[in-house]
Amino acid sequence: MRPLRLDMAGFTVFREETTVDFTDADFFALVGPTGSGKSSILDAICFALYGQVPRWGSSRGIGSALAPSATEARVRLVFESAGSRYVATRVVRRDSRGAVKTGGAGLQLMPPGFDVTRLDTGMSPDDLGEVLAGSPAEMEQAVLEAVGLPYEQFTTCVLLPQGRFADFLHAKPATRQQILINLLGLHVYEQVRDRATARAGAAEAAMAAVDHLLGGLTDADAEAVAAAAAHVEAMRTLAGAVDDVLPELEQAQRTVTTVADRVAALAAEIDLLAGVTPPASATVLADEVARARTAAADADRAVLAAEEREEKVRAELAAAGDPAALRLLLQAHVERDRVAAEIAGLAPALAAAQAEQAAGQATLDAVRARAEAADAALEQARRAYQQAQTADRAAALRHELVAGADCPVCAQPVPVLPPEPAGSRVAEAKAAGQAARAAADQAREAVTDAEQALREVDRAVDRARVRAEQLAGRLAELDREVADSPGSEALHAELTAVDRLQDRLDSAAVQVRQARDVARRAQQAAVAGEQRLQSAWRDFDTVRDAVARLAPPAAERGDLADAWTQLADWADALAADRRAAQSRADQELTNARESAATVADRIDALFLAAGAPAPVPDARRGADDRGPGARAAVDPAVYRQAAALAVQRAGSDHDRLVERFAQVGELRQRRADQERQAQLARTLAGHLRANNFERWLLVEALDLLVDGASRILQELSNGQYELVHDAGEFFVVDHHDAGLRRGVRTLSGGETFQASLALALALSEQLAGMSTSAASLESIVLDEGFGSLDAATLDTVAATLEGLAARGDRVVGIVTHVPALAARVPVRFEVRKDARTARVHRSGL
């Protein structure tokens, strides 16, 4: 995995959008003060790929991804792996309750030759290439296939956080073995073994299924096939014999059908004639209808008389005049009297209010004069109080005066000292002023009260004057309305006469409604009687129509009872004739059925002789009229179908037996094939067991890894050190110390760095050719505490890194705040942090 570009926004200390371009940085350093955000850049790379960071402890520490007070963090990594370019994106958000969750994740395969700088033009995700993963759940497998390493191995072999650079060197043998399995893709052999085991199980299950099928085919042999062929020939002979006898059976059954139809027709006519029965109500129904018609005519005449009386009273009421107009005129008289009375009572009240208004004005003038006098007295008391205060202040300065000297106030010579004051008059003037103020306040309150009282009297006078004007106008209107009126008493008399006529009209209307109700009920009764009579005639017609094909006598429509009597007598006579004919037809039907049964028995005997089941008689054919001892009829087509079916079944049984016989041979061949497949799969699974083939591969891989790492370590140490292993443990041979063999945990800081770097390079260089996976260690990034190394060791580390970068086959990156080490790196990404965000500035080549 080779990083090309990293974009961050809202991630840890990078609150604002920040881009780090690694495109041509084969050897770079991340430099800056402690806490500026150097390691956060490596965290962003790891987070974009795997959704977690070593410093967070686990994926549950996702809340650490958000910058303080940020609600969203976005990280996008463009990287190259095995010649292909990918872009990995992750987004986390904080919801309204403060919970931090992944808002989106995706991995896309970029088109060949894609220009990374196009990302600055605001491209949409659809422009970045094929989507390999679109959710956090899909990311794990997609990143594993693209990078070739799971999270644990990635942070052990590619991106090594602080304090973990030597993890692979110091790891336990079992941990190293698992890393090698993932790097080399040896799990593919486990998958092959599992597939082989599953295939062997499937083949054995198929063998068992074939054995089960063969167990159900034991009857499929050559003898059974020959017997089935003979049975087919016997059924064909039966079909020919049945076809010879069937015409005789068909003729006998046609005779039975003809006679049975005649018997059924006679029975139907007898039943039909039995239904001709006169109803008991036919005689009295006509009398009831006549009485209802007479009652309806009498009720109609009563309605006409009542309507004439009502119309006469209505004409008298119309001539008497409009009662509504009379009532309105009477109401105008009453209102005029009321308005006149109110005007008469309002004049004294208005005069009294006007007198009170004049008195209030006089009172107001008086209190205003007293208030002005009180204000003048108050002003005089105020001046006296000020003069007393001035005299006191002058007396207080007297002891400062000296005859002939300048006055301290006016700066003029004092010719003679003023006499000693008799005493202070300030208190007396203050008391007089307070009394004057109280008198002035009381006078002003009196003015306010008088003004308020006068305003109330003014409003009362205005209201009385307006009301008087309104009443005068209303009185003039009412005088015009009653100018032509005959007077209140005459109006009362006219209204009384109109009310009496209205009462008579209401009574006449009630009588009309009652007469109409009686007429309606009578009419309904007459209509109901007519309907019953018509219904009775329809019943008669229905019965007569049912026997119309038997030519009943014609009916007179005037008398219902007589019509019923004639029809019933005719039906009784005809039914007697039909019963005699029915007796003769029954005997003829019995003889015909016996003849048909004889022929059917002959055909049944043919089926019995051939060993085939004869058709079951259809109980529905002749079930109600075949008589005692007679057998049920069988349709000749059924016999023909039964014979054909017997031939068909015999042929089908023969064909099926031939197929089963052939199937036995196929199943035996299939079983032999499955047995060979099961044996082969079991053998392959045994060879690929973990303690055999995979163990051998791991031993070989570890030998190659140590050999490659030892060669690289010799180059890095100028031939001083060599790396070996024994029983899974690593040792360093020091050729400058007589070939002393030392455990890796006894190495110094610089020695540990060189040995760990050699292993990391060997993982990429030596094992890539053996790996069946996409794992490719194309870069190594170290976040180590270089500041703890002494000068000599630091120089060794720097020289080692320079030599590694000079090889040009991988990206080398370091995180350091040691100036001496950073100065030796050609490309530096300087990380600075202010109160708002962290920023990255590239310097060097």
FENGI-V767694 format. One record per residue. N is the residue number from 1. PSI is psi in radians with two decimals (999 if undefined). OMEGA is omega as a letter, one per 20 degrees, with the letter a starting at -180 (none if undefined). NEAR is the number of other ideal C-beta (glycine too) atoms within 10 Angstrom. Layout:
N	PSI	OMEGA	NEAR
N	PSI	OMEGA	NEAR
This chain:
1	2.21	a	25
2	1.95	a	18
3	2.43	r	27
4	-0.68	a	19
5	2.47	r	18
6	2.18	r	23
7	2.30	a	22
8	2.56	r	30
9	2.13	a	19
10	0.22	a	24
11	2.07	a	29
12	-1.99	a	24
13	-0.15	a	19
14	1.37	a	27
15	-0.71	a	19
16	2.90	a	12
17	2.24	a	11
18	2.38	r	22
19	2.33	r	13
20	2.05	a	21
21	1.92	a	17
22	0.21	a	24
23	-0.88	a	12
24	0.44	a	9
25	1.55	r	22
26	-0.44	r	19
27	1.91	a	21
28	2.83	r	24
29	2.44	r	27
30	1.98	a	26
31	2.81	r	23
32	2.94	a	23
33	2.82	r	11
34	2.30	r	8
35	0.07	a	13
36	-0.36	r	20
37	0.30	a	24
38	-0.91	a	26
39	-0.42	r	20
40	-0.48	r	25
41	-0.76	r	27
42	-0.64	r	25
43	-0.70	a	25
44	-0.71	r	26
45	-0.83	a	25
46	-0.70	a	23
47	-0.71	r	26
48	-0.63	a	27
49	-0.82	a	28
50	-0.13	r	24
51	0.20	r	21
52	2.90	a	19
53	2.41	a	26
54	-0.67	a	21
55	-0.36	a	16
56	-0.25	r	16
57	-0.83	r	10
58	3.12	r	9
59	-0.25	r	14
60	-0.22	r	9
61	0.47	a	13
62	-0.42	r	19
63	-0.39	r	13
64	-0.23	a	18
65	-0.49	a	28
66	2.37	r	19
67	2.68	r	21
68	2.31	r	7
69	0.03	r	8
70	2.60	r	17
71	-0.14	a	13
72	2.47	r	16
73	2.34	r	26
74	2.34	r	19
75	2.30	r	27
76	2.21	a	21
77	2.16	r	25
78	2.18	a	24
79	2.87	a	24
80	2.39	r	19
81	2.16	r	20
82	0.66	r	15
83	-0.11	r	8
84	2.61	r	13
85	2.44	a	20
86	2.79	r	24
87	2.14	r	24
88	2.35	a	26
89	2.42	r	20
90	2.50	r	26
91	2.33	r	17
92	2.56	a	25
93	2.66	r	17
94	2.18	a	18
95	-3.08	a	10
96	-0.38	r	6
97	0.05	r	5
98	-0.04	r	7
99	2.40	a	9
100	2.18	a	18
101	2.76	r	11
102	2.15	a	16
103	-0.22	a	15
104	2.64	r	14
105	2.54	a	23
106	2.70	r	21
107	2.27	a	25
108	2.50	r	22
109	2.02	a	17
110	2.62	r	20
111	2.66	r	11
112	2.41	r	9
113	0.28	a	6
114	2.29	r	16
115	2.02	a	8
116	-0.50	a	16
117	-0.28	r	10
118	-0.27	r	11
119	-0.37	a	17
120	-0.08	a	10
121	0.17	r	8
122	0.76	a	7
123	2.63	r	10
124	2.78	r	6
125	-0.49	a	14
126	-0.36	a	8
127	-0.10	a	14
128	-0.14	r	22
129	-2.86	a	17
130	2.32	r	10
131	2.06	r	14
132	-0.46	r	19
133	2.42	a	20
134	0.14	a	15
135	2.81	r	11
136	-0.59	a	16
137	-0.56	a	9
138	-0.30	a	15
139	-0.68	a	23
140	-0.89	a	16
141	-0.68	a	12
142	-0.75	r	21
143	-0.67	r	26
144	-0.71	r	20
145	-0.59	a	14
146	-0.80	a	22
147	-0.60	a	27
148	0.04	a	22
149	2.40	r	27
150	3.04	a	17
151	-0.81	a	19
152	-0.73	a	15
153	-0.57	r	22
154	-0.75	a	23
155	0.02	r	20
156	-0.56	a	23
157	-0.39	a	22
158	-1.14	a	27
159	1.84	a	24
160	1.89	a	25
161	3.04	a	21
162	2.32	r	14
163	0.02	a	11
164	0.17	a	17
165	-0.62	a	20
166	0.28	a	20
167	-0.79	a	17
168	-0.65	r	20
169	-0.70	a	22
170	0.02	a	16
171	2.77	r	16
172	2.72	a	10
173	-0.68	a	13
174	-0.65	r	8
175	-0.77	r	14
176	-0.68	a	22
177	-0.75	a	18
178	-0.67	r	15
179	-0.76	r	19
180	-0.63	r	20
181	-0.76	a	21
182	-0.72	a	20
183	-0.72	a	24
184	-0.16	a	24
185	0.52	a	16
186	-0.23	r	22
187	-0.28	r	13
188	-0.56	r	12
189	-0.60	r	19
190	-0.70	r	14
191	-0.68	r	12
192	-0.75	r	15
193	-0.79	r	21
194	-0.69	r	12
195	-0.70	r	14
196	-0.75	r	19
197	-0.76	r	16
198	-0.67	a	12
199	-0.65	r	17
200	-0.75	r	19
201	-0.70	r	14
202	-0.70	r	14
203	-0.72	r	20
204	-0.67	r	17
205	-0.67	r	12
206	-0.65	r	17
207	-0.72	r	18
208	-0.69	r	12
209	-0.70	r	14
210	-0.73	r	20
211	-0.68	r	11
212	-0.72	r	10
213	-0.73	r	16
214	-0.57	r	15
215	-0.47	r	8
216	0.07	a	9
217	0.45	a	14
218	-0.38	a	8
219	-0.05	a	10
220	1.49	r	19
221	3.12	a	13
222	-0.65	a	8
223	-0.72	r	8
224	-0.62	r	15
225	-0.72	r	14
226	-0.74	r	12
227	-0.65	r	12
228	-0.63	r	18
229	-0.70	r	13
230	-0.64	r	10
231	-0.61	r	20
232	-0.74	a	18
233	-0.71	r	10
234	-0.68	r	15
235	-0.58	r	20
236	-0.68	r	15
237	-0.71	r	13
238	-0.74	a	20
239	-0.67	r	20
240	-0.72	r	9
241	-0.68	r	16
242	-0.68	r	22
243	-0.52	r	13
244	-0.62	a	10
245	-0.40	a	17
246	-0.62	r	17
247	-0.65	r	11
248	-0.71	r	16
249	-0.66	a	23
250	-0.70	r	15
251	-0.76	r	13
252	-0.70	a	21
253	-0.53	r	22
254	-0.68	r	12
255	-0.78	r	16
256	-0.75	a	24
257	-0.72	a	16
258	-0.84	a	12
259	-0.71	a	20
260	-0.66	r	20
261	-0.68	r	12
262	-0.72	r	16
263	-0.73	a	18
264	-0.67	r	15
265	-0.72	r	14
266	-0.73	r	20
267	-0.67	r	16
268	-0.68	r	11
269	-0.68	r	20
270	-0.77	r	17
271	-0.67	a	11
272	-0.75	r	18
273	-0.54	r	23
274	-0.36	a	11
275	-0.05	r	10
276	1.62	a	21
277	2.12	a	11
278	2.42	r	17
279	2.65	a	14
280	-0.42	a	7
281	0.01	a	12
282	-0.56	a	20
283	-0.77	a	14
284	-0.21	a	10
285	-0.67	a	17
286	-0.69	r	15
287	-0.74	a	10
288	-0.68	a	14
289	-0.68	r	18
290	-0.79	r	10
291	-0.68	r	12
292	-0.65	r	19
293	-0.75	a	15
294	-0.79	a	11
295	-0.66	r	16
296	-0.68	r	20
297	-0.75	r	12
298	-0.74	a	11
299	-0.64	r	20
300	-0.69	r	15
301	-0.67	r	10
302	-0.64	r	17
303	-0.71	r	19
304	-0.73	r	11
305	-0.78	r	12
306	-0.69	r	19
307	-0.62	r	16
308	-0.74	r	11
309	-0.72	a	16
310	-0.70	a	19
311	-0.63	r	12
312	-0.83	r	12
313	-0.65	a	18
314	-0.62	r	14
315	-0.69	r	10
316	-0.70	a	13
317	-0.65	r	16
318	-0.58	a	10
319	-0.37	a	7
320	-0.20	r	16
321	2.97	a	13
322	1.99	a	10
323	-0.52	a	16
324	-0.71	r	8
325	-0.68	r	9
326	-0.72	a	18
327	-0.67	r	13
328	-0.72	r	11
329	-0.68	r	18
330	-0.68	r	19
331	-0.58	r	12
332	-0.70	r	19
333	-0.81	a	16
334	-0.76	a	10
335	-0.61	r	16
336	-0.76	r	18
337	-0.70	a	12
338	-0.78	a	13
339	-0.72	r	19
340	-0.73	r	14
341	-0.70	a	10
342	-0.66	r	14
343	-0.71	a	15
344	-0.63	a	10
345	-0.30	a	9
346	-0.48	a	16
347	-0.86	r	11
348	-0.69	a	9
349	-0.66	r	14
350	-0.73	r	16
351	-0.73	r	11
352	-0.71	a	13
353	-0.68	r	18
354	-0.67	r	15
355	-0.73	r	12
356	-0.58	r	16
357	-0.75	r	16
358	-0.72	r	10
359	-0.72	r	13
360	-0.64	r	19
361	-0.70	r	14
362	-0.76	r	10
363	-0.75	a	16
364	-0.70	r	18
365	-0.69	a	10
366	-0.82	a	13
367	-0.50	r	18
368	-0.69	r	16
369	-0.76	r	12
370	-0.62	a	16
371	-0.69	r	21
372	-0.69	r	13
373	-0.70	a	13
374	-0.65	r	20
375	-0.68	r	16
376	-0.73	r	12
377	-0.67	r	18
378	-0.71	r	20
379	-0.68	r	13
380	-0.72	r	13
381	-0.64	r	21
382	-0.74	r	15
383	-0.67	r	11
384	-0.69	r	18
385	-0.71	r	21
386	-0.68	r	13
387	-0.67	r	13
388	-0.69	r	19
389	-0.70	r	15
390	-0.72	r	11
391	-0.70	r	15
392	-0.76	a	14
393	-0.66	r	11
394	-0.69	r	13
395	-0.59	r	15
396	-0.40	r	10
397	-0.13	a	12
398	-0.68	a	12
399	-0.20	r	8
400	-0.26	a	11
401	2.51	r	16
402	2.28	a	11
403	2.27	a	9
404	-0.29	r	8
405	2.88	r	10
406	2.48	r	12
407	2.35	a	13
408	-0.20	a	10
409	-0.95	a	11
410	-0.09	r	8
411	0.51	r	7
412	2.62	r	8
413	2.48	r	11
414	1.91	a	16
415	-0.78	a	7
416	2.44	r	8
417	2.36	r	11
418	2.73	a	11
419	2.75	r	7
420	2.20	r	7
421	2.55	a	13
422	-0.57	a	7
423	2.98	a	9
424	2.38	r	13
425	0.23	a	17
426	-0.75	a	18
427	-0.74	a	11
428	-0.71	r	13
429	-0.62	r	20
430	-0.74	r	15
431	-0.71	r	12
432	-0.67	r	19
433	-0.70	r	21
434	-0.69	r	13
435	-0.70	r	13
436	-0.67	r	21
437	-0.74	r	16
438	-0.73	r	12
439	-0.67	r	18
440	-0.73	r	21
441	-0.73	a	13
442	-0.68	r	12
443	-0.70	r	20
444	-0.65	r	16
445	-0.67	r	12
446	-0.70	r	18
447	-0.75	r	17
448	-0.79	a	11
449	-0.74	a	13
450	-0.70	r	20
451	-0.73	r	15
452	-0.77	a	12
453	-0.71	a	15
454	-0.67	r	18
455	-0.69	r	11
456	-0.70	r	13
457	-0.68	r	19
458	-0.76	a	14
459	-0.69	a	11
460	-0.71	r	17
461	-0.75	r	18
462	-0.76	a	12
463	-0.73	a	12
464	-0.69	a	18
465	-0.76	r	14
466	-0.76	a	10
467	-0.67	a	15
468	-0.70	r	16
469	-0.72	r	10
470	-0.76	a	11
471	-0.63	r	17
472	-0.71	r	12
473	-0.77	a	10
474	-0.65	a	16
475	-0.66	r	15
476	-0.71	r	10
477	-0.79	a	12
478	-0.63	r	18
479	-0.67	r	13
480	-0.61	a	9
481	-0.64	a	15
482	0.26	a	17
483	-0.70	a	7
484	0.26	a	7
485	2.49	r	15
486	-0.19	a	11
487	2.83	a	11
488	-0.76	a	15
489	-0.76	r	8
490	-0.67	r	12
491	-0.70	r	19
492	-0.72	a	11
493	-0.78	r	12
494	-0.72	r	17
495	-0.63	r	16
496	-0.74	r	9
497	-0.73	r	14
498	-0.69	r	18
499	-0.69	r	12
500	-0.73	r	11
501	-0.66	r	18
502	-0.66	r	14
503	-0.74	r	11
504	-0.69	r	17
505	-0.71	r	19
506	-0.71	a	11
507	-0.73	r	13
508	-0.66	r	19
509	-0.68	r	16
510	-0.74	r	12
511	-0.66	r	16
512	-0.78	a	20
513	-0.73	r	13
514	-0.76	r	13
515	-0.68	r	19
516	-0.64	r	16
517	-0.77	r	12
518	-0.75	a	17
519	-0.68	a	21
520	-0.73	r	13
521	-0.68	r	13
522	-0.73	r	20
523	-0.71	r	17
524	-0.71	r	12
525	-0.69	r	18
526	-0.74	r	20
527	-0.71	r	13
528	-0.70	r	13
529	-0.75	r	20
530	-0.71	a	13
531	-0.69	r	11
532	-0.69	r	15
533	-0.75	r	16
534	-0.68	r	11
535	-0.68	r	11
536	-0.73	r	18
537	-0.65	r	16
538	-0.68	r	10
539	-0.75	r	14
540	-0.79	a	20
541	-0.63	r	13
542	-0.80	r	9
543	-0.76	a	21
544	-0.65	r	19
545	-0.58	r	10
546	-0.52	a	14
547	0.30	a	18
548	-0.61	a	10
549	-0.23	r	9
550	0.13	r	14
551	1.11	r	8
552	2.85	a	19
553	2.73	r	10
554	2.60	a	7
555	2.42	r	17
556	2.28	a	9
557	-0.07	a	8
558	-0.58	a	8
559	1.95	a	14
560	-0.71	a	22
561	-0.72	a	15
562	-0.68	r	13
563	-0.72	r	21
564	-0.70	a	22
565	-0.76	a	13
566	-0.73	a	16
567	-0.69	a	19
568	-0.72	r	14
569	-0.74	r	12
570	-0.72	a	18
571	-0.70	a	20
572	-0.75	a	11
573	-0.73	a	9
574	-0.59	r	19
575	-0.62	r	17
576	-0.72	r	10
577	-0.73	a	13
578	-0.59	r	18
579	-0.66	r	14
580	-0.74	r	9
581	-0.60	r	14
582	-0.67	a	17
583	-0.76	r	10
584	-0.68	a	11
585	-0.58	r	18
586	-0.75	a	14
587	-0.70	r	9
588	-0.65	r	14
589	-0.66	r	24
590	-0.75	a	17
591	-0.72	a	11
592	-0.68	r	18
593	-0.67	r	23
594	-0.68	r	15
595	-0.75	r	15
596	-0.65	r	25
597	-0.62	r	20
598	-0.77	r	12
599	-0.71	r	18
600	-0.64	r	22
601	-0.65	r	11
602	-0.72	r	12
603	-0.69	r	23
604	-0.64	r	15
605	-0.61	r	12
606	-0.79	r	19
607	-0.76	a	19
608	-0.72	a	11
609	-0.57	a	12
610	-0.08	a	19
611	0.38	r	11
612	2.55	a	21
613	2.31	r	10
614	2.64	r	18
615	2.50	r	19
616	2.28	r	10
617	2.49	r	18
618	1.89	a	13
619	-0.32	a	9
620	-0.34	a	9
621	1.93	r	15
622	0.43	a	21
623	-0.41	a	11
624	-0.14	a	7
625	0.32	a	16
626	-0.26	r	19
627	2.98	a	11
628	2.38	r	5
629	-0.14	a	9
630	2.50	r	16
631	2.73	r	15
632	2.57	a	15
633	2.58	r	25
634	2.25	r	22
635	2.26	r	15
636	-0.59	r	21
637	-0.53	r	11
638	-0.74	r	17
639	-0.75	a	24
640	-0.72	r	15
641	-0.64	r	13
642	-0.71	r	21
643	-0.77	r	25
644	-0.68	r	14
645	-0.65	r	16
646	-0.75	r	23
647	-0.75	a	20
648	-0.76	a	14
649	-0.74	r	14
650	-0.72	r	21
651	-0.72	r	16
652	-0.74	r	12
653	-0.69	r	15
654	-0.81	r	19
655	-0.75	a	12
656	-0.70	a	12
657	-0.66	r	20
658	-0.75	r	15
659	-0.75	r	11
660	-0.66	r	17
661	-0.72	r	16
662	-0.61	a	11
663	-0.59	r	15
664	-0.77	a	15
665	-0.73	r	10
666	-0.74	a	11
667	-0.66	r	17
668	-0.66	r	11
669	-0.72	r	9
670	-0.68	a	16
671	-0.69	r	18
672	-0.69	r	11
673	-0.79	r	13
674	-0.63	r	18
675	-0.71	r	15
676	-0.73	r	11
677	-0.74	a	16
678	-0.73	a	19
679	-0.73	r	12
680	-0.77	a	14
681	-0.70	r	21
682	-0.69	r	16
683	-0.76	r	12
684	-0.74	r	15
685	-0.65	r	19
686	-0.66	a	13
687	-0.47	a	12
688	0.34	r	19
689	2.63	a	13
690	-0.55	a	13
691	0.10	r	7
692	-1.57	a	12
693	-0.82	a	16
694	-0.65	r	19
695	-0.70	r	12
696	-0.74	r	10
697	-0.74	a	16
698	-0.69	r	20
699	-0.76	r	12
700	-0.73	a	12
701	-0.73	r	20
702	-0.66	r	18
703	-0.80	r	12
704	-0.71	a	16
705	-0.82	a	24
706	-0.68	r	22
707	-0.81	r	15
708	-0.76	r	20
709	-0.65	r	27
710	-0.74	r	21
711	-0.78	a	17
712	-0.67	a	25
713	-0.66	r	27
714	-0.69	r	17
715	-0.76	a	16
716	-0.56	a	23
717	0.22	a	21
718	0.71	r	11
719	0.06	a	11
720	-0.71	a	16
721	2.61	r	21
722	2.45	a	19
723	2.29	r	25
724	2.95	r	14
725	2.67	r	18
726	2.06	r	9
727	0.65	r	5
728	-0.12	a	14
729	2.52	a	13
730	2.51	r	22
731	2.68	r	16
732	2.26	r	25
733	2.12	a	17
734	1.84	a	16
735	-0.25	r	13
736	-0.03	a	11
737	0.85	r	10
738	0.61	r	6
739	0.55	a	9
740	2.33	r	11
741	2.07	a	12
742	2.50	r	14
743	2.58	a	11
744	-0.38	r	19
745	-0.13	r	11
746	0.02	a	10
747	2.71	r	19
748	3.10	a	13
749	-0.84	r	18
750	-0.69	r	19
751	-0.73	r	20
752	-0.71	r	19
753	-0.80	a	25
754	-0.75	a	26
755	-0.74	a	25
756	-0.71	r	24
757	-0.67	r	26
758	-0.73	r	27
759	-0.77	a	25
760	-0.69	r	24
761	-0.63	a	24
762	-0.62	r	22
763	-0.62	a	26
764	-0.75	a	21
765	-0.84	a	18
766	-0.63	a	19
767	-0.21	a	19
768	-0.60	a	17
769	-0.44	r	7
770	-0.29	a	16
771	2.41	r	19
772	0.02	a	11
773	-3.08	a	20
774	0.19	a	16
775	2.27	a	26
776	1.98	a	22
777	1.37	a	24
778	0.00	r	19
779	2.75	r	21
780	2.24	a	22
781	2.20	a	20
782	2.17	r	24
783	1.28	a	24
784	2.79	r	21
785	1.28	a	14
786	-0.36	a	21
787	-0.31	a	11
788	-0.07	a	10
789	2.58	r	20
790	3.04	a	11
791	-0.74	a	8
792	-0.79	a	10
793	-0.69	r	18
794	-0.67	r	21
795	-0.66	r	15
796	-0.77	r	21
797	-0.77	a	24
798	-0.78	r	21
799	-0.66	r	15
800	-0.80	a	21
801	-0.68	r	23
802	-0.72	r	14
803	-0.67	r	15
804	-0.76	a	21
805	-0.55	a	19
806	-0.36	r	10
807	-0.55	r	13
808	0.18	a	8
809	0.08	r	11
810	2.79	r	20
811	2.36	r	20
812	2.20	r	23
813	2.55	r	26
814	2.72	r	23
815	2.10	a	24
816	2.71	r	24
817	0.38	r	19
818	1.94	a	18
819	-0.67	a	8
820	-0.68	r	12
821	-0.74	a	20
822	-0.57	a	21
823	-0.37	a	12
824	0.02	a	14
825	2.28	a	24
826	-0.60	a	14
827	2.19	a	17
828	2.33	r	20
829	1.83	a	23
830	2.16	a	17
831	2.17	r	26
832	2.60	a	14
833	2.30	r	17
834	-2.91	a	8
835	-0.35	a	4
836	-0.91	a	9
837	3.00	r	17
838	2.59	a	24
839	2.70	a	17
840	2.26	r	21
841	2.25	a	10
842	2.41	r	14
843	2.97	a	11
844	-2.67	a	15
845	999	none	12
